[in-house]
């Protein structure tokens, strides 16, 4: 007895987070009969696309990342129009800060990337210690600090962005099916996808974009990529009395002791500023809540006390997210070498949400047999890990390659 569902699709996308949602939206806009599958009930908080806010920026040290962000901006604005003019992206300056000389290369590379890709040089500016003290008096850094302010920066309203993508996708005729966990994928000229209930779905092409769960499905297809899922605490701190009118800005700070810390001005909760680290313990995404991240919260609190004198360093609220990371902290966008009608997007390392419109376009290109931009092959393909992969995976399997470094952070 056949359990076939929905006939033949032009494309199936696994994962209805922001990457899968944008991929599916691009596909249906191209006239493709598209099925979007999600293992959890929507909208859930188990993955990496939930929450009220995400940073938007052009200031990347990698030029192709700035290009992707620049091109994504137009697509975010188009999406706002598609949902009746609803605001999805709020502008505010983004500061990228390197306090010590060993971190100044991040700032130099960001400036170079902005100069090469943004014709309007008034949209960014290099800052010195004195200009930071003048414009952002609540910040406290050594005189060696260097920074760049990105006036294209802002805050994406994450939950609203995902809702908007899914709404437009369905309005254009796309099929969305949540609470559908995939158990197997049978590759071929027609891809057969089976869920845990035995329901089968057929498609001419398949895109895997299911965040922390991508590795499991990719291994079934004999793809062993250097991916690790880490738990990230999101910590909110209260504005001190008297600083309520402090200039609002988003930030990424490279600190020699606390590594990279990012943040967003008050958005979700009145009077609370949001902070997140780019490190945390390696976890199984199905058992996220059982892993303690208290030492990371403590380190973020110490960082706030050191640099943000207008905030009370006592954590007011702690929430949690997950990153799927790669050795170079850049994502993997590629197609299967043996099965070119199967492609995958993973390993966004905490920096993917803002780029999702262009990621979706690239993955739709793969699914439609269109050659993506050259930077995808040069900088984002899985092939770049062909030499480092065996050693990296060995460390990953022993949970040492990453946790050993993070454990040092717990002893600060």
ChimeraX attribute file (.defattr): number of C-alpha atoms within 10 A of each C-alpha:
attribute: neighborCount
match mode: 1-to-1
recipient: residues
	/A:1	3
	/A:2	7
	/A:3	11
	/A:4	15
	/A:5	12
	/A:6	11
	/A:7	9
	/A:8	18
	/A:9	20
	/A:10	19
	/A:11	26
	/A:12	31
	/A:13	30
	/A:14	28
	/A:15	28
	/A:16	28
	/A:17	27
	/A:18	30
	/A:19	33
	/A:20	32
	/A:21	31
	/A:22	28
	/A:23	34
	/A:24	36
	/A:25	28
	/A:26	23
	/A:27	27
	/A:28	24
	/A:29	17
	/A:30	11
	/A:31	12
	/A:32	20
	/A:33	18
	/A:34	28
	/A:35	26
	/A:36	25
	/A:37	26
	/A:38	21
	/A:39	19
	/A:40	17
	/A:41	12
	/A:42	13
	/A:43	14
	/A:44	14
	/A:45	13
	/A:46	17
	/A:47	21
	/A:48	22
	/A:49	24
	/A:50	21
	/A:51	16
	/A:52	15
	/A:53	25
	/A:54	23
	/A:55	25
	/A:56	28
	/A:57	29
	/A:58	28
	/A:59	30
	/A:60	21
	/A:61	18
	/A:62	16
	/A:63	21
	/A:64	19
	/A:65	21
	/A:66	22
	/A:67	20
	/A:68	18
	/A:69	26
	/A:70	21
	/A:71	15
	/A:72	21
	/A:73	20
	/A:74	13
	/A:75	18
	/A:76	22
	/A:77	15
	/A:78	12
	/A:79	20
	/A:80	18
	/A:81	13
	/A:82	14
	/A:83	15
	/A:84	8
	/A:85	11
	/A:86	14
	/A:87	16
	/A:88	21
	/A:89	23
	/A:90	13
	/A:91	16
	/A:92	21
	/A:93	21
	/A:94	27
	/A:95	26
	/A:96	24
	/A:97	26
	/A:98	25
	/A:99	19
	/A:100	16
	/A:101	11
	/A:102	11
	/A:103	18
	/A:104	18
	/A:105	13
	/A:106	21
	/A:107	23
	/A:108	17
	/A:109	16
	/A:110	24
	/A:111	22
	/A:112	16
	/A:113	21
	/A:114	26
	/A:115	15
	/A:116	13
	/A:117	15
	/A:118	16
	/A:119	9
	/A:120	9
	/A:121	11
	/A:122	9
	/A:123	16
	/A:124	22
	/A:125	15
	/A:126	17
	/A:127	19
	/A:128	16
	/A:129	16
	/A:130	12
	/A:131	13
	/A:132	22
	/A:133	14
	/A:134	11
	/A:135	12
	/A:136	14
	/A:137	16
	/A:138	16
	/A:139	16
	/A:140	18
	/A:141	18
	/A:142	10
	/A:143	11
	/A:144	12
	/A:145	19
	/A:146	25
	/A:147	26
	/A:148	22
	/A:149	24
	/A:150	28
	/A:151	19
	/A:152	19
	/A:153	24
	/A:154	25
	/A:155	24
	/A:156	21
	/A:157	20
	/A:158	21
	/A:159	18
	/A:160	18
	/A:161	26
	/A:162	22
	/A:163	17
	/A:164	19
	/A:165	28
	/A:166	24
	/A:167	17
	/A:168	19
	/A:169	24
	/A:170	17
	/A:171	12
	/A:172	13
	/A:173	16
	/A:174	21
	/A:175	19
	/A:176	18
	/A:177	14
	/A:178	15
	/A:179	12
	/A:180	19
	/A:181	16
	/A:182	20
	/A:183	15
	/A:184	16
	/A:185	18
	/A:186	13
	/A:187	19
	/A:188	15
	/A:189	13
	/A:190	17
	/A:191	22
	/A:192	20
	/A:193	21
	/A:194	21
	/A:195	17
	/A:196	12
	/A:197	11
	/A:198	14
	/A:199	15
	/A:200	19
	/A:201	21
	/A:202	22
	/A:203	23
	/A:204	19
	/A:205	27
	/A:206	32
	/A:207	25
	/A:208	24
	/A:209	28
	/A:210	26
	/A:211	27
	/A:212	25
	/A:213	19
	/A:214	20
	/A:215	23
	/A:216	13
	/A:217	18
	/A:218	17
	/A:219	11
	/A:220	13
	/A:221	17
	/A:222	10
	/A:223	14
	/A:224	15
	/A:225	22
	/A:226	25
	/A:227	24
	/A:228	25
	/A:229	23
	/A:230	26
	/A:231	24
	/A:232	24
	/A:233	23
	/A:234	20
	/A:235	24
	/A:236	29
	/A:237	24
	/A:238	21
	/A:239	22
	/A:240	14
	/A:241	11
	/A:242	8
	/A:243	13
	/A:244	13
	/A:245	8
	/A:246	13
	/A:247	13
	/A:248	15
	/A:249	21
	/A:250	27
	/A:251	23
	/A:252	21
	/A:253	21
	/A:254	22
	/A:255	18
	/A:256	13
	/A:257	10
	/A:258	18
	/A:259	14
	/A:260	16
	/A:261	19
	/A:262	19
	/A:263	22
	/A:264	25
	/A:265	24
	/A:266	19
	/A:267	14
	/A:268	15
	/A:269	14
	/A:270	10
	/A:271	16
	/A:272	22
	/A:273	21
	/A:274	21
	/A:275	25
	/A:276	23
	/A:277	22
	/A:278	20
	/A:279	24
	/A:280	26
	/A:281	21
	/A:282	24
	/A:283	19
	/A:284	15
	/A:285	19
	/A:286	11
	/A:287	8
	/A:288	19
	/A:289	13
	/A:290	9
	/A:291	14
	/A:292	13
	/A:293	16
	/A:294	12
	/A:295	16
	/A:296	26
	/A:297	23
	/A:298	18
	/A:299	18
	/A:300	25
	/A:301	20
	/A:302	16
	/A:303	19
	/A:304	22
	/A:305	16
	/A:306	13
	/A:307	16
	/A:308	18
	/A:309	16
	/A:310	21
	/A:311	22
	/A:312	18
	/A:313	21
	/A:314	17
	/A:315	18
	/A:316	12
	/A:317	13
	/A:318	14
	/A:319	11
	/A:320	19
	/A:321	19
	/A:322	24
	/A:323	26
	/A:324	26
	/A:325	26
	/A:326	20
	/A:327	17
	/A:328	11
	/A:329	14
	/A:330	20
	/A:331	25
	/A:332	25
	/A:333	23
	/A:334	23
	/A:335	21
	/A:336	15
	/A:337	11
	/A:338	11
	/A:339	15
	/A:340	17
	/A:341	23
	/A:342	25
	/A:343	23
	/A:344	23
	/A:345	26
	/A:346	26
	/A:347	28
	/A:348	24
	/A:349	22
	/A:350	22
	/A:351	20
	/A:352	24
	/A:353	23
	/A:354	26
	/A:355	25
	/A:356	24
	/A:357	28
	/A:358	24
	/A:359	25
	/A:360	24
	/A:361	21
	/A:362	22
	/A:363	31
	/A:364	29
	/A:365	18
	/A:366	23
	/A:367	27
	/A:368	17
	/A:369	12
	/A:370	11
	/A:371	12
	/A:372	16
	/A:373	11
	/A:374	10
	/A:375	14
	/A:376	18
	/A:377	16
	/A:378	11
	/A:379	17
	/A:380	18
	/A:381	17
	/A:382	23
	/A:383	15
	/A:384	14
	/A:385	17
	/A:386	10
	/A:387	9
	/A:388	11
	/A:389	18
	/A:390	14
	/A:391	11
	/A:392	19
	/A:393	17
	/A:394	13
	/A:395	16
	/A:396	17
	/A:397	10
	/A:398	10
	/A:399	15
	/A:400	15
	/A:401	18
	/A:402	19
	/A:403	19
	/A:404	12
	/A:405	13
	/A:406	17
	/A:407	15
	/A:408	9
	/A:409	18
	/A:410	15
	/A:411	8
	/A:412	11
